Amino acid sequence: MKQTSLFFSALFLAASATAQSLTPLQTSNYAGVHGIYLNPSSLADSRLSFQVSFGLGAFGFSRQPIPLSLVPFGSKLFSAGEPRGVSQADLRGPAVMARLGRKHTVAITTRYRAAYGLSGSYDLVRWINGTNKTPPTGPQSLNVAADGYTEYAFSYGVSLLDVGTHHLKIGGTAKLLRGLQRTNLNSQATFAGGTVTNLPYTGASLSGTSVDFTAYPITSFGKAIAGPSAGQGIGYDVGMAYEFRPRQRFYRYHMDGKRRAAEEMSKYLFRIGVSLLDIGQIDYNQLTNYASSGRSGTLRQADYAEKSATQLQSQLISQFGLAAGADSRATSVMLPRATSVQLDVFLGRSWYGNIVYQTDMLLPTTDGLNRGSVVAFGPRSEGPGGELAGTVYYYPTIQKVAIGLHVKAGIFIGGTDNLLGIFSDNGLAPHIYAGVAIPFNARRPKDRDKDQVSDKRDLCPDVAGLLEFNGCPDADGDKIQDKDDACPDVAGPAATKGCPDSDRDGVLDKDDACPTIAGLAKFKGCPDTDGDGVADNLDECPTIIGTSDMAGCPDTDKDGVRDSRDKCQNEAGLVELDGCLLRNRTVLADSVSSANKLFLNQLATAFTHGPWLESALLTTLKSQLAAQPTWRIAVEFSGQNEGQVRRIEQLFREELTRVGVPSQQFRWSAVVRDGQETGFTIKLE
């Protein structure tokens, strides 16, 4: 089969009474770029943060007896009724959308639209096709119309208002249009006496217009997108939508210091949208009018069957003399303006119900495409992984009803606006659509540490912190983040790097041994009330001048027992006796020489203070013992406190041994005697 003149006019959508709606695809909160074509405001607050669409094709298949040489898909796609070919098409080419922050979303889209229509005597077409062997007779008419254009568009949607339960968003689309084709041919003739291959006619007339009749042979998408075009123009869509959002506690949250609405959730109880679509026109440089009348001759089947565009054009010009009556001028063709109202209601879980009404707008001239009215309603289940919807379409103009089915699974989209028309003849053209798009679902900003500071802004993403410190912590709440705080667990001023100085003595609490009492740095922040060089926190007598070895307390007799504990403050005694002297109970025998008595009395007097002998006496003791190796000095300690007596005896034994006194020349003993103060006696044995 040859590719033919009406390839593009059969491949692009022009609105007709049963124009394709794709309602469930375009009302979904996951529609992305496809929602733009119903209401551009759908971009704002979409469930998608980014989407790449590789394309979607939506086709309506005519049940008119279109010559097979004029359609690209042949006759075997559907079995019901007449042979079928594409008479309407909406090819949505490569497109991309992206959210810019929380409120703004943009999209760039491409689209190719056209339609082919045939009306009048189908018998004539059947005869040309060869499907009808009986030639038509009598007056016959045949009308052919085709329109097609390409659009490149930029869309923008913004959440304009988000206050309490009310949300308002608006959007718009600006389009650059390339007109590919607009043709209308009307013919009339009276036939009689025809055969299978030849058909005589009389009184034939043919009239029509074409903006670029010779453009028909363009058969590639590349040429349609970037090749020469017959016309250019601009257009736009605008829309707005109001959402009532009463369930705020389910979707409101705080992030980066702002109260936000959950990006991944559809939040409305109901949504009402209004949009104006396809406002604009295509300006064609040349519109050629064709007119011929009163012609007679013979149609030969071989001249028209299976012909290419240029061959058909040449044959028509030759047979009907169209060129002689041609009149060329510039013209403009209006886009198929439409008004659409949408209502979408949340039914629970993932289910929604929607109603869409769309109708054409009155045009300032009668020249242009138009849309028929349609009401669509039905349930829809949607989610990030897929969608399922059933839709009822009612076309008031022709009073027809169709059932639609929509399915999306992952990246694949498919469905139909007229499911029954695929399998039977319900008076409407069969319809299918399919496409591929990669969605990137909207998500809340990542916040690993749950501190309401997004990870992309959080300098401490694994530790909960504060927004003012870019997500880093301030554990003590002193407005100094922990990494700069020398005392991260205790609040303090910035002047001291976050460390407190409670008593304001210039010593930080972390270094201050007395943090609540002003003191001196040399005493780690503690005072020295009595000025004895011992800080109060270490001074057991803070108001009385003492010595450091006595913990700040006085020891008047210097015996190592502070006055407060010294029972004999005016005589240096033993610690073991609370500062008192040992009682000297020594009585020397008369047999002891005077010299020895003098020495032993000196030794006894010294022992009353303890075993610590002055050096002169210690030297004399060692000399005496060395000169008298047979001497043995017996020292007996006695008293009523056994523990005290034994400790003192042990003290003397160890100390004299330590200083080198021969232990074998001393005999030490401890005796308990009731009622007796602790003391000693010395004997010379």
C-alpha positions in Angstrom: 0.0 0.0 0.0 1.4 3.4 -0.9 1.8 6.1 1.7 -0.5 8.8 0.7 -1.6 12.4 0.7 -3.7 12.2 3.9 -1.1 10.6 6.1 -0.8 13.6 8.4 -4.4 14.6 8.2 -5.2 11.1 9.3 -2.5 11.1 12.0 -3.2 14.4 13.8 -6.2 15.2 16.0 -8.7 17.9 14.9 -11.7 18.2 17.2 -14.9 16.7 16.2 -18.1 15.8 17.9 -16.4 12.7 19.4 -13.0 14.3 20.1 -10.8 12.2 22.3 -10.9 13.2 26.0 -8.5 10.9 28.0 -10.3 12.1 31.1 -9.0 9.7 33.7 -5.4 10.1 32.5 -5.6 13.9 32.6 -7.4 14.2 36.0 -5.0 12.0 37.9 -2.8 13.6 40.5 0.0 11.6 38.8 -0.8 12.9 35.3 2.3 15.1 35.0 2.6 16.5 31.5 -0.7 14.9 30.4 -2.7 16.9 32.9 -1.6 20.1 31.2 -3.9 19.4 28.2 -7.0 19.5 30.5 -5.9 22.2 33.0 -2.4 23.7 33.1 -2.8 24.4 36.8 -2.5 20.6 37.4 1.2 21.0 37.2 1.3 22.8 40.6 1.5 20.5 43.6 1.5 17.4 41.5 2.4 14.0 43.0 5.4 14.0 40.7 8.6 15.9 41.2 9.9 15.1 37.8 8.7 13.3 34.7 10.0 12.3 31.3 7.4 11.3 28.8 8.7 9.5 25.7 5.3 9.9 24.0 1.7 8.9 23.9 -0.5 8.2 20.9 -4.3 8.4 21.0 -6.1 7.3 17.9 -9.7 7.3 16.8 -10.5 4.9 14.0 -13.1 5.9 11.4 -15.8 3.4 10.4 -16.3 5.5 7.2 -15.4 3.6 4.0 -12.1 5.5 3.6 -10.1 4.4 0.6 -7.4 2.1 1.9 -4.8 4.2 0.0 -5.7 7.1 2.2 -5.1 5.6 5.7 -1.8 4.4 7.3 -3.1 1.5 9.3 -5.3 -0.5 6.9 -8.6 -2.2 7.5 -7.9 -5.2 9.8 -7.3 -3.4 13.1 -11.0 -3.9 14.0 -13.5 -6.4 12.8 -16.8 -4.6 13.5 -18.4 -2.7 10.7 -16.6 -1.0 7.8 -12.9 -1.1 7.1 -11.1 1.1 9.7 -8.4 3.6 9.5 -7.1 6.4 11.7 -9.3 9.4 11.4 -8.3 11.2 14.6 -4.9 11.3 16.3 -3.4 13.0 19.3 0.3 12.3 19.3 2.0 13.7 22.4 5.6 13.7 21.7 8.7 13.9 24.0 8.0 16.0 27.1 9.5 16.8 30.5 8.2 18.4 33.7 10.0 19.4 36.8 9.1 20.9 40.1 11.1 24.0 41.1 10.8 24.2 44.9 7.5 23.6 46.6 5.3 26.0 44.7 6.5 26.2 41.1 6.4 23.6 38.3 7.4 23.9 34.6 7.0 21.6 31.6 8.1 21.5 28.0 5.8 19.5 25.7 5.4 18.6 22.0 2.1 17.6 20.4 0.9 16.6 17.0 -2.8 16.8 16.2 -5.0 16.1 13.2 -8.2 14.6 11.9 -9.6 13.3 8.6 -13.3 13.3 7.9 -15.5 11.9 5.1 -19.2 12.4 4.5 -21.7 12.0 1.7 -22.0 9.0 -0.7 -20.0 6.1 0.6 -21.2 4.1 -2.4 -18.9 6.1 -4.6 -15.9 5.4 -2.4 -16.7 1.7 -2.2 -16.9 1.6 -6.0 -13.4 3.3 -6.2 -12.0 0.9 -3.7 -13.5 -2.0 -5.6 -15.4 -3.3 -2.6 -18.7 -2.4 -4.4 -19.0 -3.8 -7.9 -22.3 -2.0 -8.5 -21.7 1.6 -9.7 -23.7 4.3 -8.0 -26.5 6.0 -9.9 -28.3 9.3 -9.6 -27.1 12.4 -7.7 -24.2 11.7 -5.4 -22.2 14.0 -3.1 -18.9 13.4 -1.4 -17.1 15.7 1.1 -13.6 15.3 2.5 -12.0 17.5 5.3 -8.6 17.3 6.9 -6.7 19.5 9.4 -3.3 19.0 11.1 -0.8 21.0 13.0 2.1 20.6 15.4 2.6 22.5 18.7 5.6 23.1 21.0 4.6 24.4 24.4 6.0 25.7 27.7 3.7 25.3 30.7 4.0 26.8 34.2 1.9 26.1 37.3 2.1 27.7 40.7 0.4 27.2 44.1 -0.8 30.7 44.5 -2.6 30.4 47.9 -2.3 27.9 50.7 -4.1 29.2 53.8 -5.8 26.9 56.3 -8.1 24.5 54.4 -8.0 26.5 51.2 -5.6 25.9 48.3 -5.6 27.8 45.0 -3.3 27.1 42.1 -3.1 28.5 38.6 -1.3 27.6 35.4 -0.8 28.5 31.8 0.6 27.1 28.6 2.2 29.1 25.7 2.3 27.3 22.4 4.2 27.7 19.2 2.2 26.3 16.3 3.2 24.9 13.0 0.3 24.4 10.5 0.7 21.3 8.4 -2.5 21.1 6.5 -6.1 22.3 6.1 -8.2 21.0 3.3 -11.9 20.9 2.5 -13.2 19.4 -0.8 -16.9 19.2 -1.7 -18.2 17.4 -4.8 -21.5 16.7 -6.5 -22.4 14.8 -9.7 -25.1 12.7 -11.3 -24.1 9.2 -12.3 -25.7 6.8 -14.8 -24.8 3.7 -16.9 -21.6 2.9 -15.1 -19.6 -0.4 -15.1 -17.2 -2.0 -12.7 -14.4 0.1 -14.0 -15.9 3.2 -15.5 -18.6 5.6 -14.3 -20.1 8.3 -16.5 -21.1 11.6 -14.8 -22.9 14.8 -15.7 -23.4 18.2 -14.1 -20.4 17.6 -11.8 -19.2 20.4 -9.5 -16.2 20.4 -7.2 -15.2 23.2 -4.8 -13.0 23.5 -1.8 -9.9 25.1 -0.2 -6.5 23.9 0.7 -3.7 25.7 2.5 -1.0 23.4 1.2 -2.4 20.7 -1.0 1.1 19.7 -2.2 2.3 19.1 1.4 0.4 15.8 1.5 3.4 13.6 0.4 5.3 14.5 3.7 5.3 11.2 5.4 7.9 11.3 8.1 7.6 12.5 11.7 10.9 14.2 11.4 9.6 16.4 8.5 6.5 17.1 10.5 8.5 18.3 13.5 11.3 20.2 11.8 10.4 20.4 8.1 8.7 23.2 6.2 5.2 24.2 7.3 2.4 25.8 5.6 1.6 28.1 8.5 2.7 29.4 11.9 0.9 30.7 14.9 0.7 31.0 18.7 -1.8 29.8 21.2 -2.3 29.4 24.9 -4.2 27.5 27.6 -5.1 28.9 31.0 -6.5 27.2 34.1 -7.1 27.4 37.8 -8.1 24.9 40.5 -9.4 25.3 44.0 -8.9 22.5 46.5 -10.6 22.2 49.9 -8.2 20.5 52.3 -9.8 19.8 55.7 -7.5 17.0 56.8 -4.5 19.2 57.7 -3.3 17.1 60.6 -2.6 14.2 58.2 -0.4 16.1 55.8 1.0 19.2 57.5 4.6 19.1 58.8 7.5 21.5 59.5 10.7 21.5 57.5 13.5 24.1 57.3 11.5 26.6 59.4 8.4 26.4 57.2 5.0 24.7 57.6 4.6 22.5 54.6 2.1 20.2 53.0 3.2 16.6 52.3 4.5 16.5 48.7 3.7 12.8 48.4 0.1 13.1 49.4 -3.1 14.2 47.6 -4.6 16.4 50.2 -8.0 17.6 49.0 -11.5 16.5 49.9 -12.6 17.9 46.6 -11.1 19.9 43.8 -12.8 22.3 41.3 -11.0 23.3 38.2 -11.8 25.7 35.3 -9.8 26.0 32.1 -9.8 27.7 28.7 -8.1 25.6 26.1 -6.7 26.2 22.6 -6.9 29.9 22.5 -5.0 31.1 19.4 -4.8 30.7 15.6 -2.5 29.5 12.8 -1.8 32.0 10.0 -1.3 30.3 6.7 0.5 32.2 3.9 -1.7 30.9 1.2 -5.2 29.5 1.0 -6.2 28.3 -2.5 -9.8 28.1 -3.4 -10.9 25.5 -6.0 -14.1 25.7 -8.0 -15.4 23.9 -11.0 -18.9 23.2 -12.2 -21.0 21.8 -15.1 -18.5 19.2 -15.9 -19.2 15.9 -17.6 -17.1 12.9 -18.3 -16.2 9.5 -17.0 -14.5 8.4 -13.8 -12.2 5.5 -14.3 -11.5 3.4 -11.2 -7.9 2.9 -12.2 -7.3 6.7 -12.1 -8.2 7.0 -8.4 -7.7 3.7 -6.7 -4.4 3.3 -4.8 -3.0 6.7 -5.8 -0.5 8.8 -4.1 -1.1 12.4 -3.1 0.5 14.0 -6.1 -1.2 11.5 -8.4 -4.6 12.3 -6.9 -3.9 16.0 -7.1 -2.9 15.8 -10.8 -5.9 13.6 -11.6 -8.4 16.0 -9.9 -6.8 19.1 -11.6 -6.8 17.3 -15.0 -10.4 15.9 -14.7 -12.2 18.9 -13.2 -10.0 21.8 -14.3 -9.4 23.0 -10.8 -6.3 25.0 -11.6 -8.2 27.2 -13.9 -10.5 28.3 -11.2 -7.9 28.6 -8.4 -7.8 31.8 -6.3 -5.0 32.1 -3.6 -5.0 34.3 -0.6 -3.6 34.3 3.0 -5.9 33.1 5.8 -6.0 32.3 9.5 -7.4 29.2 11.2 -8.6 29.3 14.8 -7.7 26.5 17.2 -10.5 24.4 18.5 -11.3 26.6 21.5 -12.9 24.9 24.5 -14.0 25.6 28.0 -13.6 22.8 30.6 -14.9 22.4 34.2 -13.6 19.7 36.4 -14.7 18.3 39.8 -12.6 15.7 41.5 -13.7 14.2 44.9 -11.7 12.1 47.3 -13.7 8.9 48.1 -11.3 7.3 50.6 -8.0 5.4 50.5 -6.8 5.6 46.9 -10.2 6.2 45.3 -11.5 9.4 43.6 -14.6 10.3 41.6 -14.5 12.9 38.9 -16.8 14.8 36.6 -15.5 16.8 33.6 -17.6 18.9 31.3 -16.0 20.3 28.2 -17.6 22.3 25.3 -16.5 24.4 22.4 -16.4 28.2 22.5 -18.0 30.4 20.0 -15.5 31.6 17.4 -15.3 35.1 15.9 -15.5 33.6 12.5 -17.0 30.4 11.0 -13.6 29.4 9.7 -11.8 27.1 12.2 -11.8 23.8 14.0 -14.3 23.2 16.8 -14.9 20.8 19.6 -18.1 18.9 20.4 -19.4 18.9 24.0 -18.7 15.9 26.3 -19.5 15.0 29.8 -17.2 12.4 31.5 -17.6 10.9 34.9 -16.4 7.8 36.8 -14.2 6.4 39.6 -10.4 6.3 39.6 -7.9 4.5 41.8 -4.5 6.0 41.8 -1.1 5.7 43.5 2.6 6.0 42.9 2.7 2.5 41.3 -0.3 2.6 39.0 -3.8 3.6 38.2 -7.1 2.1 37.2 -10.2 4.0 36.1 -13.5 3.5 34.4 -15.2 6.5 32.7 -18.6 7.1 31.1 -18.6 9.6 28.3 -21.8 11.3 27.1 -21.8 13.4 23.9 -24.9 15.7 24.1 -24.7 16.8 20.4 -25.1 13.3 19.0 -26.6 11.8 22.1 -24.2 8.9 22.3 -22.7 7.2 25.3 -19.2 5.5 25.5 -17.4 3.5 28.2 -13.7 4.2 28.8 -11.0 2.2 30.5 -7.7 3.6 31.8 -4.7 1.6 33.1 -1.3 2.7 34.2 1.4 0.3 35.5 4.8 1.7 36.2 6.0 3.6 33.2 3.3 2.2 30.8 0.0 4.0 30.1 -2.9 2.6 28.1 -6.6 2.8 27.6 -9.6 3.8 25.5 -12.4 6.3 25.4 -14.7 3.9 23.6 -14.1 0.3 24.8 -17.3 -1.2 23.3 -16.5 0.4 19.9 -13.5 -1.8 19.6 -15.5 -5.0 19.6 -18.9 -3.8 18.3 -20.5 -1.0 16.4 -22.0 1.4 19.0 -22.2 4.4 16.7 -18.9 5.9 17.8 -15.4 5.5 16.4 -13.2 2.9 18.2 -10.4 4.5 20.2 -7.2 3.5 21.9 -4.3 5.3 23.5 -0.9 4.1 24.8 2.3 5.7 26.0 5.4 5.5 28.1 6.6 8.0 30.8 9.1 7.7 33.6 7.7 9.3 36.7 9.8 10.5 39.7 7.3 10.7 42.6 7.3 13.7 44.8 8.8 13.0 48.3 9.3 15.0 51.4 12.8 16.3 51.8 15.1 13.7 53.5 15.7 14.3 57.2 17.7 11.4 58.6 18.0 12.8 62.2 14.3 14.0 62.3 15.3 17.5 63.4 13.0 19.2 60.8 16.1 20.4 58.9 16.4 18.7 55.5 19.5 16.7 54.8 20.5 19.0 51.9 20.6 21.9 54.3 21.7 19.9 57.4 25.4 20.2 58.2 25.0 17.6 60.9 22.6 15.2 59.1 23.0 12.3 61.6 22.6 14.3 64.8 19.4 16.2 65.6 20.0 19.9 65.7 18.5 23.4 65.2 17.6 25.2 62.0 19.5 28.3 63.1 22.7 26.2 63.2 21.9 24.4 59.9 20.8 21.3 61.7 23.7 21.1 64.2 22.9 20.7 67.9 23.0 23.1 70.8 22.5 20.7 73.7 22.5 23.3 76.5 20.4 25.8 74.6 22.7 28.7 75.1 22.6 29.7 71.3 26.1 28.5 70.7 26.2 25.3 68.6 28.0 22.4 70.3 31.0 22.4 67.9 31.9 26.0 69.0 30.8 25.5 72.7 33.5 24.7 75.1 30.8 23.6 77.6 28.2 21.9 75.3 26.2 20.5 78.2 26.0 23.6 80.3 24.6 26.9 79.2 27.0 29.9 79.1 27.6 33.2 77.4 29.3 33.6 74.1 32.1 35.7 75.7 33.3 32.5 77.5 32.6 30.2 74.5 29.5 28.9 76.1 30.9 28.1 79.5 29.2 29.6 82.6 30.8 31.6 85.4 28.0 31.5 88.0 29.9 33.5 90.7 31.5 35.9 88.2 34.9 35.5 89.7 36.6 35.0 86.3 37.0 31.3 86.8 34.6 29.2 84.5 32.3 26.8 86.3 34.0 23.9 84.6 37.3 24.9 86.2 35.8 26.4 89.4 36.0 24.3 92.5 33.6 26.7 94.2 31.3 27.7 91.3 28.7 29.4 93.4 31.1 31.5 95.6 33.4 34.1 94.2 37.0 33.2 94.8 40.6 33.5 93.5 42.0 32.0 90.4 45.0 30.6 92.3 42.6 28.6 94.4 40.5 27.4 91.4 37.8 30.0 92.1 37.5 29.3 95.8 37.9 32.0 98.5 40.4 32.1 101.4 38.5 33.9 104.1 41.2 33.8 106.8 44.0 34.5 104.4 46.1 31.6 105.6 46.9 30.4 102.0 44.5 27.5 102.3 41.3 27.8 100.1 38.1 27.6 102.1 37.0 24.5 100.3 40.1 22.7 101.7 40.3 24.7 104.9 38.8 22.9 107.9 39.1 26.1 109.9 38.2 28.7 107.2 37.8 31.6 109.7 41.0 30.9 111.8 44.5 31.2 110.4 46.2 27.9 110.2 48.7 25.9 108.2 48.3 23.9 105.0 49.6 20.7 106.7 46.8 21.1 109.3 44.1 21.6 106.5 44.1 25.3 107.4 43.7 24.8 111.1 46.2 26.1 113.8 48.6 23.8 115.7 50.0 26.0 118.5 52.4 23.4 120.0 53.5 22.1 116.5 52.9 18.5 117.5 50.9 17.6 114.4 47.5 17.8 116.2 45.4 20.8 115.3 44.3 22.9 118.3 40.7 22.0 117.9 41.6 18.4 118.5 44.6 18.9 120.8 43.8 18.0 124.4 47.2 19.5 125.4 47.6 22.6 123.3 50.6 24.0 125.2 52.8 20.9 125.0 53.9 19.0 122.0 52.6 15.5 122.4 51.7 12.5 120.3 49.0 12.3 117.8 48.0 9.0 119.2 47.3 10.7 122.5 45.4 13.7 121.0 48.4 15.9 121.4 49.3 15.0 125.0 52.6 13.6 126.4 53.3 10.1 127.4 53.4 9.7 131.1 57.0 9.1 132.3 56.7 6.6 135.1 60.5 5.7 135.1 62.1 5.2 138.5 65.8 4.1 138.2 67.4 1.7 140.7 70.0 3.1 143.0 72.5 0.6 141.6 72.5 2.6 138.3 75.5 4.9 138.1 74.9 8.7 138.1 76.1 9.0 134.6 73.8 6.3 133.4 70.9 7.8 135.4 71.5 11.1 133.7 71.5 9.5 130.3 68.4 7.4 130.9 66.5 10.3 132.4 67.3 12.4 129.3 66.1 9.5 127.1 62.9 9.2 129.2 62.2 12.9 129.0 62.6 12.8 125.2 60.3 9.7 124.9 57.4 11.6 126.5 57.2 13.5 123.2 57.5 10.3 121.1 60.3 8.3 119.5 61.6 11.2 117.4 64.9 12.0 119.1 67.0 15.1 118.5 70.2 14.3 116.7 72.5 15.0 119.6 70.6 12.6 121.9 70.3 10.0 119.1 74.1 10.2 118.6 74.6 9.8 122.3 72.2 6.8 122.4 74.1 5.0 119.6 77.5 5.7 121.3 76.3 4.4 124.7 74.9 1.3 123.2 78.1 0.7 121.1 80.3 1.3 124.2 78.1 -1.0 126.3 77.3 -3.9 124.0 75.9 -5.9 126.9 73.3 -3.2 127.7 69.7 -4.0 127.2 67.2 -1.1 127.7 63.7 -2.4 128.6 60.9 0.0 127.7 57.4 -0.9 129.0 54.3 1.0 127.7 51.2 0.7 129.8 47.7 2.2 130.0 44.0 1.3 130.1 43.5 1.6 126.3 45.0 -1.5 124.9 44.9 -0.5 121.2 46.5 2.9 122.0 49.3 1.2 124.1 50.1 -1.3 121.4 50.2 1.3 118.6 52.6 3.5 120.6 54.8 0.5 121.4 54.9 -0.4 117.6 55.6 3.3 116.8 58.7 3.4 119.0 60.0 0.1 117.8 59.7 1.0 114.1 61.0 4.5 114.4 64.2 3.6 116.4 64.9 0.7 114.2 64.5 3.0 111.2 67.1 5.5 112.6 69.7 2.7 113.1 69.4 2.0 116.9 70.4 -1.6 117.5 67.1 -3.4 118.0 68.7 -6.2 119.9 69.7 -3.8 122.7 66.1 -2.8 123.3 63.3 -4.8 124.7 59.8 -3.4 124.0 56.6 -4.4 125.8 53.0 -3.3 126.1 50.9 -3.9 129.2 47.2 -3.0 129.9 46.5 -1.5 133.3 43.1 -0.3 134.2 42.7 3.3 135.3 46.2 4.2 134.2 47.0 6.9 131.7 49.2 5.8 128.9 52.9 6.1 129.7 56.1 4.2 129.9 58.9 3.1 132.2 62.6 2.6 131.3 64.9 0.1 132.9 68.5 -0.8 132.3 69.0 -4.6 132.3 
